[in-house]
Amino acid sequence: MAPAPRWNRNVDGAWHLAAVLCMVLLSGCRDSGHVAPNVSAPHATVPSRHAPDNHGPSNLTSGPSGRDFPHPWVVRVTGNLTCHGTLIHPRWVLTAAHCVTTGTTATNGVLKITRIDYTRVDPTGVAHTATRELVNGVGLQVILHPDFRLGYEDHDIALVRISTPFEIEPGLQTAAIPGSPRSAATPGTVATYNRSGLQAGQVGLFRGSIPAGAGPSFTVFRTNPADALDEGDSGSGIVSQENGRAVVRGVASLGGANRDPSFTDVFAHGAWILGKLGTSPDLLAGFTRVARRGGAADGVMKLDCPNTYGAMSGPMYADGAAIGANCSAGQAQRIECTANRALENTVLATPFGITEFSMRTTCSPNAPTMQQLPHGQHQAIFNGLAAESPSPVGICIREFICGVGRIEPVANQ
């Protein structure tokens, strides 16, 4: 059992409060480096607000596992606790507030963040990894939601700003934040490194149905009763696939081995997130966007143009991955997609290739235009200028689609 939270042992009832919070918070009070001296974590069963049969946190061995490369937005967050997070921008991570503060509200604790990192193994066996750390008080910055209260999921949400942005490459992608409330019975997936017995390149998986609604939090009812979120899973994003894009719908807050977990709703906090990022939905997605349509394949999509975060690349093998940049209007941009073999049951097999390469341009106030672009069997390239709006106050959004599907190999001449 991990050490108990740092409550004053001389205050009447403090041990009881520590036990309750330890059991409902998904982090399970796994403190990264701070231990209350001579205080053992409670082992007795203590009822929580949501799960009277909760028997406390554990490092779960039940539930499915899978390869990690289909979930390239997942990062580890080491702060007040060992947690997870979701990359939503090259320099911003979304996580749970209780992971990155020692306090019980947004104003009475010490903000604590030391490290954000990821490691993934792609379908060919190549490892992708990167780390950002707090060094001499510089490098990472925590922003808590002002209404956060420990043990309540309604506003258990925080942002971590990274001074040196992550490179957007096939092993690390962003997930989008939702632009609309939750619709009924949307499938959602949580990928976590917090499972016993995982091999390199594996994650534990939790799947469930995201309920409709627009409230500040929601509970996901498990598809498989053996699945659960528990110690170390706090801050994980539950991600849905919506119109070909991975969307982070919730941030894991409360859970346990015998209960359906609760999440802080991301859409309900969208205005707060965009305000702290100082951006808009279009700016966050990028004025130039590249995405895959069709089957998963061995290949990459690339975007290179003058922009703050440099050249970007993404995997053709991860559903919902997309890359976007705010390319300077009228400046040169290059888009490239490659696809070789199909990804079926995590095995690269059937010949796949590029079956579509299209460009949709929307320059307000004009109507969108669609253009089919030339492409080869395994590669598609566009070299041109970023679109310019005819209106001095308008913007242009350009969306490239790389379609992937089965192809017939060209016979040797």
Residue, then its C-alpha position, 0 to 999 in steps of 0.5 A: m500500500a502506498p503511503a498515506p496523504r500528509w494529514n495532521r495525525n493529531v487532528d481528530g478524524a484526519w485518518h478517516l478523511a485520508a482513507v476516504l480520499c485515498m480510496v476514491l481518488l484514482s491516484g490511490c495516494r501514490d505520493s512521488g517522494h513525500v511520505a508522512p513519517n511513521v504513518s501507515a496507509p489505512h487497510a480497513t474498508v472505508p465507504s466512499r461517496h460513490a462506492p460503498d463496496n470499494h476495498g481500496p486501491s490496487n495495481l490491477t492485474s485484470g482487464p485487457s491490454g494492447r499495443d501502445f501505438p494506437h494511443p499516441w496522445v497518452v503521457r505520464v505525469t509525475g507531480n504530487l502523485t504519479c498520474h497520466g495526462t493527454l497531450i492537446h497541444p505541443r506545449w500543453v497537457l491536460t490532467a487531473a488537478h489532484c495530481v499536481t497539487t498538495g492542497t484540497t482546493a485550488t488555493n490552499g496547497v503547493l503546486k507540484i510537477t516534476r516530469i512529463d514523458y512518454t515511451r511508445v513502440d511503433p508497429t515496426g518495433v522502433a521505440h519513440t520517447a521524450t521527456r520534459e522536466l522541471v529544472n531549477g523551477v523552470g520548464l513546467q507550469v501548473i494551472l489548476h481549475p479555480d473550483f477544484r476541491l479534492g475528492y470531487e470530480d466536477h472540476d478535478i482538471a488542470l493544465v501543464r504548460i511545457s516551456t520546450p514544446f514536444e515534437i509532434e511525431p508518429g510516437l506523440q500526437t495531440a487529441a482534440i478537445p470536444g466542440s459539442p456536448r457528449s452524445a448518447a452511448t459514445p464508446g470511449t477508451v482509456a490507455t494506461y501504463n498502470r497495469s501489472g505484467l505489461q511488456a514493452g510497447q503495451v498499455g492497459l485498456f479500459r473501455g466503456s460507454i460515455p453517457a450523453g450530457a453537458g454537466p461538469s462530470f460523468t460516470v462511465f459504466r464498464t463494458n467489462p465488469a473486470d475492468a477498472l481504473d485505480e491507483g495511478d490512473s488519475g488524469s488519464g483521458i477517456v478518448s472517443q473517435e469522432n468524425g475521424r478524430a481522437v477527442v478527449r472527452g473526460v479526465a479520470s478523477l475518481g475510481g476503484a476496483n469495484r466501481d464505475p469510474s468518474f471523469t471531469d467533463v472536458f467540454a464543460h471546461g472548454a472555455w476555461i481550457l481555451g482561455k488559458l491556452g490563449t487560443s480558439p478552436d480553429l487555432l488549436a486545430g491549425f489552419t492547415r490540417v492533415a488526416r487519414r481516411g480509411g484503413a490503418a497502414d504502415g506509413v506517415m503523414k507530414l506537414d511542413c510550413p513556416n509556423t511556431y512549432g516546425a515540421m510535424s509528422g503523424p502515424m497512418y496506423a493510429d485511428g484519430a491521429a491528425i496533424g495541424a499547424n498555423c501556416s503563414a498565409g501565402q507561404a510555402q507548405r508541403i504535405e506528404c503521405t505515405a502508405n505501404r502495408a495494412l495494419e490488421n490485428t497489429v500485424l503489417a500484412t496486406p498491400f495497402g496504398i494511397t487511394e485518395f488525396s484531396m484538399r478542402t479549402t474554406c476561406s470565409p466568407n466564401a463557400p468551401t472548395m474541394q480539389q482532388l490532388p494527384h498521387g501515386q500508389h504509396q505516396a502523395i505530395f502537395n507543394g504549394l502556398a498556404a491559402e490567403s483569405p479574400s477578406p482582411v479579417g477572414i481566415c482560411i482553413r485547408e484540410f488535406i485527406c490521405g485516403v488509404g485502402r487495399i491496392e493491387p500491386v503493379a506488375n513488373q514490366 
